[in-house]
Amino acid sequence: MNSIEDIIQSIEADEWMMNILKAAQQLQLPDWWICAGFVRSKVWDVLHGFDERTVIPDIDVVYFDEGTIDEAEEKRLEKVLHEIMPQVPWSVKNEARMHVRNNMDPYSSTEDAIGKFPETATALGVKLNLDGDLILTAPHGVDDVLNMVVRPTPYFTESAELLKIYKHRVVKKNWSRRWGEVKVDI
């Protein structure tokens, strides 16, 4: 695996992942993506040659809707997804409101929010377009995830406080415990 196309093909060949994407697509959310560990873990599992997928704590469905920023709507959407696929640990977040929780300036889109995730290797998202084709967004490219390097996104290098959050997060996540080839830039 060494390109965006390889990542897409790997996800397309994964029936579980495609079923999750199809379930999320049914919500018809504006500017939606499934992001973070959903993509990163798949890439690292493949690169490590794992036969079994790494269990991830949640499936992050993100979208951007400035017209409805009530957290209760996110919970309602999670409930709908649980009805479609009850065994999946859904987490739905409207990025039009998440800047408040994250103490940041407002995001302009879901891709803007993904680009401001703490790590470049996690700043990834996938979705199905209207034709059912899988597309991937990678605001910082895919080199770091493919090279199994964890480093802060440019946004998290802008201040000592943000860099401290990044460092705390990577220590807590301890990704190299599961994926031995992962290198963390602290």
C-alpha positions in Angstrom: 0.0 0.0 0.0 1.6 3.2 -1.1 -1.0 5.6 -2.6 -4.4 7.2 -2.1 -5.7 4.7 -4.7 -4.3 1.8 -2.7 -6.1 3.1 0.4 -9.4 3.4 -1.5 -9.1 -0.1 -3.0 -8.3 -1.6 0.4 -11.4 0.0 1.9 -13.6 -0.9 -1.1 -12.5 -4.5 -0.6 -13.6 -4.4 3.0 -17.2 -5.4 3.2 -17.6 -4.2 6.9 -16.2 -0.8 6.1 -18.3 -0.4 2.9 -21.5 -1.4 4.9 -20.6 1.3 7.4 -20.2 3.9 4.7 -23.5 2.9 3.1 -25.3 3.2 6.4 -23.8 6.7 7.0 -24.7 7.7 3.4 -28.4 6.9 4.1 -28.5 9.9 6.5 -27.9 12.2 3.5 -25.9 14.6 5.7 -24.3 17.8 4.2 -20.6 17.6 3.8 -20.3 14.2 5.6 -17.3 12.0 6.1 -16.2 9.0 8.2 -12.9 10.0 9.5 -9.9 9.5 11.8 -9.3 6.0 13.2 -11.7 4.4 10.7 -9.2 5.2 7.9 -5.9 5.3 9.8 -6.4 1.9 11.6 -7.3 0.2 8.3 -4.1 1.5 6.7 -1.9 0.5 9.6 -3.5 -2.9 9.9 -2.9 -3.6 6.2 0.7 -2.3 6.4 1.4 -4.5 9.5 -0.1 -7.5 7.7 -2.8 -8.1 10.4 -5.4 -10.7 9.5 -7.9 -9.3 12.0 -8.9 -5.7 12.1 -8.0 -3.5 15.1 -11.1 -2.8 17.2 -11.7 1.0 17.2 -13.6 2.7 20.0 -16.0 4.5 17.7 -16.9 5.2 14.1 -16.6 9.0 13.7 -19.3 10.4 11.3 -18.8 14.1 10.8 -20.7 16.6 8.8 -21.2 20.3 8.5 -24.7 21.9 9.0 -24.7 25.5 10.3 -28.5 25.5 10.3 -28.9 22.8 13.0 -26.1 22.9 15.6 -28.0 21.3 18.4 -26.1 18.4 20.0 -29.5 16.6 20.4 -29.6 16.3 16.6 -26.3 14.5 16.6 -27.7 12.0 19.2 -30.8 11.5 17.1 -28.6 10.7 14.1 -26.6 8.2 16.2 -29.8 6.5 17.1 -30.8 6.2 13.5 -27.4 4.7 12.7 -27.8 2.3 15.6 -31.1 1.1 14.2 -29.4 0.4 10.8 -26.2 -1.2 12.3 -26.7 -1.7 16.1 -23.3 -3.4 16.6 -21.3 -0.4 15.5 -20.1 2.2 18.0 -21.4 5.3 16.2 -20.3 8.8 17.0 -21.9 11.7 15.0 -20.6 15.2 15.3 -21.6 18.4 13.4 -18.3 20.2 12.7 -20.3 23.5 12.5 -20.4 23.5 16.3 -17.3 21.5 17.3 -15.0 24.6 17.1 -16.7 25.8 20.3 -16.0 22.5 22.1 -12.4 22.5 20.8 -11.9 26.2 21.6 -11.0 27.1 18.0 -12.1 29.6 15.4 -15.1 28.3 13.4 -14.5 25.8 10.7 -15.5 26.6 7.2 -16.3 23.0 6.3 -15.9 19.4 7.4 -12.6 19.1 5.5 -11.4 22.2 7.3 -12.2 20.6 10.6 -10.5 17.3 9.6 -7.4 19.3 8.6 -7.2 20.7 12.1 -7.3 17.3 13.8 -4.2 16.8 16.0 -2.2 14.4 13.9 -1.6 14.3 10.1 -2.0 10.5 10.1 -5.5 10.8 11.6 -6.6 13.8 9.5 -8.3 11.6 6.9 -11.9 11.0 5.9 -13.8 8.8 3.5 -17.3 8.9 2.1 -19.4 7.7 -0.8 -20.3 10.3 -3.4 -23.7 10.4 -5.1 -22.6 7.8 -7.6 -21.5 5.4 -4.8 -17.8 5.9 -5.5 -15.5 6.0 -2.5 -13.5 9.2 -2.1 -10.9 10.1 0.4 -9.9 13.5 1.8 -6.4 14.0 3.2 -5.8 17.7 3.9 -2.1 16.9 4.7 -1.7 14.1 2.2 -1.2 10.4 2.9 2.5 10.2 3.2 2.5 10.1 7.0 -0.2 7.5 7.4 1.5 5.3 4.7 4.9 5.8 6.3 3.4 5.2 9.8 4.6 8.5 11.1 2.6 10.4 13.7 3.3 14.1 13.7 1.2 17.2 14.6 -0.8 18.9 11.9 0.4 22.5 11.2 -2.5 23.9 13.2 -1.2 22.0 16.3 2.2 23.5 15.9 0.9 27.1 16.1 1.1 27.4 19.9 2.8 25.7 22.9 -0.7 25.0 24.3 -1.8 23.1 21.2 1.5 21.2 21.0 1.0 20.2 24.6 -2.5 18.8 23.7 -1.0 16.9 20.8 1.8 15.4 22.9 -0.6 14.4 25.7 -2.9 12.7 23.1 -0.1 10.7 21.4 1.2 9.4 24.7 -2.3 8.5 25.8 -3.1 6.7 22.5 0.2 4.8 22.5 -0.4 3.6 18.9 3.0 1.9 18.7 1.8 -0.6 21.3 -0.6 -2.0 18.7 1.2 -1.1 15.6 4.9 -1.7 16.3 6.2 0.1 13.1 4.5 3.4 14.0 7.0 6.2 14.7 5.8 9.1 16.9 7.2 12.6 16.4 7.0 14.3 19.8 
